[in-house]
Amino acid sequence: MHKPSRKRLSIMKNYSVKDIFRHLRSAAITLAAAISVLCSTTACIEEYNEELPASDSQLLVVEGAILSDATCDFYLSETTPLNSSYHYPVVYDAELKIVSSEGEEYNVVSKNAGHYYILTPKLKADVKYSLHIVHDGNTYETTPQRPTPTIGIESVKGNQATPESNIDVLITTAQPDDPKETQYFRWMYDETWEVHPDLYTEVMYDPEKDEGVPLDKPYPEQGWLYHKGTEIIASSSAYYQNNKIAGYKLFSIGRTDRRLYVKHSTNVTQRAITKAEYEYEVARRQISNEMGGLFTPQPSALPSNVICTSGKHRVIGYVGCSLNVVQHRIFFTPRDFNVNIIRSPEVRKSGDEGFPGNASLYKAGWKLYWWDDKRPMGGFLESEWTREVHLDVRMIGASLERPEYWQ
């Protein structure tokens, strides 16, 4: 009988490829804005309802970027009033294409639920590119722009300031070609972490035999979970020495976070952007953080390089154009930091006071497992009841396929 050296704990992370502006659209456009105005002379509160013009209520939202030698992913949706039952109506029937100043065109190769995919060859540094959209009888175009080159990444590392602190993931860019020129970047990241079952067993309770029997196929001993960061992270080098961004915090992981219990990997994608795209990201973040204030700007006031060439319809979104992107992967293990591993699987001893019998427990979804075989020494199998989620990593969404990049 196999006895594990330690009981291990894992947890499922919510793996969802949410679109990067989803948190903005959730509260962004309001058809009926209810504003409470405090009377200046009394303590009364007067309710004020403003109906926004229809032209400002159902705006096209464009997300994505023109990338070199890549599958460019564009997402189209429309804004809705807060009282609408349709939160994020996607645009299914649009026509999209990328057009170069040399007359080359690249059309959609596939689309699914508002996502449009366009394959591009290696872009030319001296050629301008734009995205063309036809939707609901209107034509939209992005301002033609030359692709922006991206410098490299010098390092991505984890830093724990004190033994009780979270682990900050920090990025440092490579030295810029011109130390006097301000650099602008956008980063996205995805995470992978290995998980082990909380408890391990090779023997399970058979309700028909009312005894423990060896498993024909033991539960997997490891799996992998994934998470794609949905927040757009943008920064400028203006406040860094020689315009080199150093030690910029991308995100943090708590020292008790189960992502760090076995092994964790972060893959960072860096893309250089223009000053105009950076200003759009700053304004978008400000509106997202301050939405609901009396004097905050409306999302329709966001700067955009997408214009309607067939009318006066306004658009939300900024489509960048990059000559290349740079990626960097890093691995963490519990030995790298002061990680506080907490293991508390839900277990009960068979025969505990107020606990039903074996058959009743089995029907209720509990599993009886054996974790210590003392019979060769004249003893017995020590056993406990637990939920199957603590035995099978697949039940927390883990994949059993080992990633190719896993060390």
N, C-alpha and C positions, 0 to 999 in steps of 0.2 A: 504494500500500500504506500502510495506516495504521499508524503507530508510536505507541504510547502514551507519554505524557510520563513515566510512572513505572509500575513494576510494583506492583500492589496486592495486599494479602493480606486474606483474610476467613476467618472461622471460624464454624462452626455452634454455637449455644447450644442446650442441651437445652430445647425448649419443651414443657412439660407442665403442664397445669392440675391440679396435685396439690392435694388438699384441705388446708385450713389446719391440721388437727390430725393429719395423716397421720404426722408424725414422732413424735407422742405415742403413737399407737396401735401403732406398730411394736414398742414395747417396754413398753407400758403395763401390760397385765393379764397376770399370770402365774398359771397354775393350779398349777404345781409350781415353787415357788421353792427353788432349791438354794443354801443359805447356808453358807459356810465359816466355822466358828467356831474361833478359835485357842484352844487349851487354855491356861489361865492359869498352870499350873505346869510345863508342858513345851512343847517346840517342835512337838508333834504337831498335825495339822489334822484335825478331825472333820467329816465331811460331814453336813449336816442338811437333810432334805427335808420341806417343809411342803405339804400339800394344802389349798388354799384352798376354802372352801365354794362349792358350785355357784352359790349366789345372788350371789356376788361375782365369778364368773368370766365369765359371759356377760351383760355389761351393754350396754344400749342407749346408743349414742353419737349425740348430736344436735348438728349444726353448722348455723349460719345465723343470720339476724337478720330481724326484722320491719322493713321499710323503707317509707317513704312514696312513693306514686306510682311503684312500681318492680316489677320481677319479683324476688320474694324466692326465693332459692335455698337449700333446706335439704337436707342430706346426712345420711342415716341409715345406721348400720352397727352391728355388734356386736363386742365384744371377744372375743379367742380366747386359748387357751394358747399359750405360746411354741413348744411342740412340735407345734402343729397345722399341717396343710398349707394351711389356709385363713388367710391373713394378715389380710385385711380383709373379712369377709363383709358385703356390703351388704344392706340391707333393701329388698326389692323390692315387698312387698305391703302396706305401711302405708297408712293413710288419714290425711291431714293437712288441716287447715283453720285459718285465722286467724279468731278470734272477737272482736268488740268488745263493750264493756260496754253498748252500745246495741242489741245483738242482731244486728248485721250479721255475715255470714259470708263468707269468701273461700276458695274451694276450690282444689285442685290443678288446674292447667290442662294440665300435662304432667309426665311423669316418665321417667327413664332411668338405669338402673344405680345406684339408691340416691339419685339426685338428684330432688328434688320441687320444682316451680316453682309459685308462687302469685302471681297479679297482685293488686296492691293499689291503691286510689285514693289520693288525698292524705289522709293521716291527720289526725285532729283532735287538737289539743294537749291538750284537756281530757277525752279519751276514753281508756279503758284497753283494751289489746289483749293477747291471749294466743294461743299456738299449741297446738292440740289434736292429739294423735296417738293412733291406735288401731293396735296391732301385737300379733300373736300372742295375741289375746284380752285384752290389757291396754290400759288407757287412761292416757295421760300428758297433763299440762297444764303450761304455764309459768305462773308467777305473773303475774297481770294487771299491766300497767305502762303508764304514760303515755309517749308517745314523747319522747325526749330531743332538744332542738334542738342543732344544731351551728353554732358560730361559723365565720367564714371563715379562710382561709389568707393570711397576709401575704406570705410568700415561700417559695419552694423554690429553693435554689441549691447549686452545687458549690463546694467549698473544698479547695484543695491547700496544706497547711501549708508544705511545702518542695518544691523541684523534684523530689525523689526520693520524695515521699509519694504515697499513694493519693489518689484524689479522693473526698471524703466528700460525700454528698448530705444537706443540712441543711434542716430545716423550721422555720419560725417561724409561730405561729398569730396570728390577729388579737387585738386587745385584748379581753379578756372584759368582759361587761356589768358584772360585779361583781368588782373587783380583790381582794376579800377571800374570794371563793368559789373553792375548789379545782376545777380542771378536769381531766377524764379523757378521754383520746382513744385511738382505735385507728386505725392507718394501714395501708393496703395500697397496693402500687404495681405497675405493669406497665411494661415497657421495650420500646422499639422502636429498632432501629438499622439504618442503611443499610450494605449491603455491596457491594463491587465485586470482580470476579474478580481473582485473583492475577496472571493473565496474560491478554493479549488477542490475538486473532488473527482474520484473515479468510480464511486459507488453511490447509487441513488435508491430511494425507497420505491418498491414495486407494490402498489396497492392491492393487486390481485394475489400476490404471494405473501403480502404483509411482511416483507423483509427487504433487506438491501441487496441489490444485485449490481455487478460491475456494468459500467456503461459500455455499450458497443462502440460508441464514438464519443470520446470525452469532449467536454467543452473546450473551445479554443483558449489558449493561454495568453494571447495578445491580439490587439486590433489597433486601428488607427481612426482618429476623428479629425474632421477638417472644419475650418471656419474662414470665411472671406470677410475681411474688414470692409464695412460699408461706408465709413466716414472718409470724405475726401480731405486729405491733409496737404496744405499748401503753405509755403514759406518763402521769404525773401532773404537774400544774403546782405541786405543793406546794413544790418547792425552787427555784422561779423567782420573780423579782421581780414583784410585782403579779399573780401567778398567770398570767403570760403565758409560754408555752413559747417559748424563743428558741434557735435553732441546735441543735435536737435531731437527732442523726445517725440517719437511716433505714437507710442501707447505704453501702457503699464500692465503688468501681471501681478496680482496679489501673491504674497508669499505662501498663502494657504490654498491657492488656486490649484485644482487637480490637474490642470494642463502641465504642471511641472513635476508631477509625481514620478514619471518614468523618463520620458525624453520629449522635448518640445522643439519644433522647428518653425522659424519665421522666414518667409520669402518676401523681400521688399522690391517693389517695382518703382523706379525713379524715372520721371519724365520732365524735361525742361519745358517751361511754358513762357509765353510772352507776358509783358507787364499788363497788357489789357486782360488776358485770361486770369492772371493773378488778382487783379482788382475785382473781377467778377466773383472769384471765389471768396475774397474778403467780404464783399457786399452780401453774397449769399449766406455766408456764415453769420454775419451780423443780423440779417433779417430772421434767419432761423432761430437764433438765440433770443432775439428781442421781440419776436412776434407776439402781438397782444397788447403792447404798450400804446398809449394814446398818440404818441408822436413818432412812432416808428414808420419807416417807409413801406409801401406796399411792394410785394414781390414783382409786380409788373414794372416797377421802376428799376429793376436790375439791369445793368449794362449787358448788351448782347451783341454778338456779331452775326446773328441770324435775322434777316429782314424778309418781309413779304413783298415780292416784286409785282404782285397783281392786285394789291390793295393796301389797306392801312392796318392790317392785323398785327398786333404785337406778339412777340415770342419770348418765352423764357428759355434760357440756355446759352451756352457758349461752347462752340466746337473748335477745339485746338487742332494743331497740325504739327506732328513731330517727325523728325528725320530718323530717330531711333529712341529706344528706351533701354534702360540698364536695370539688371536684376542682381540681387545679392541674397544668398541664403545663409542662415546661421542656425546652430543647434545649441540647446540648453539641456542640462541634466540637473537633478537635485544637488549633485556635488558642487555645482558651480556657485550656488547661493545658499543662504540660510532659509531653506524651505521647510515650512511646518506641515508635515504630512499628517492628516487626520483621517483615521479609518474607523468608520462606525457603521458597518453593515447591519441590516435589520435581521437579528437572529433570536431564536427562542429555543430553550431546552424542551425536548419532548417530555411531557408529564409535568411541566410547570403548573403551579396553582392557577386555576381558571383557564387553562389551555386545553382545547379539545384533543381528542385522540387522533391517531395517525391518519386514518381514512378521512376524517372531517377536515383536517389540515390540508391534505392533498387536494381535496375538492375545492378548498378555498384559495388555491393557487400557491400554497407553500410547498417547498421542496425539502426533503430530508436528505442531508448530505453527511458523509463521513469524512473526517479530516485527520484522524489519528488512529492508526491500527496498532493496538497493544496486545493482540492475540498471540503473537509469537512468544511473548513474555508471560503468557498466562492471563493476560488482561482481556480487554474488549475494545470494540470500535467506539470511539467517542463521536457523538453525533449531535447535530443541531438542525433546527428548521430555519429556512430562510426563503426569501423570494428569489425566483430564477434570475431576476435582473442582476443579482449579485454574483451569479455564476457564469453568465453568458454575456460577453461584451457586445454581441450583436444586438441585444435588446436595448442597448443605449445608443444604437445607431452606428456602431463602429464597423468599419470595413476590415475584412480579413486579408485583403490584398496588400502586400507590403509595397509602399511607394518605391519607385525606382531610385529616387534620390536619398532614400533612408540609409544612414550610416550603420 
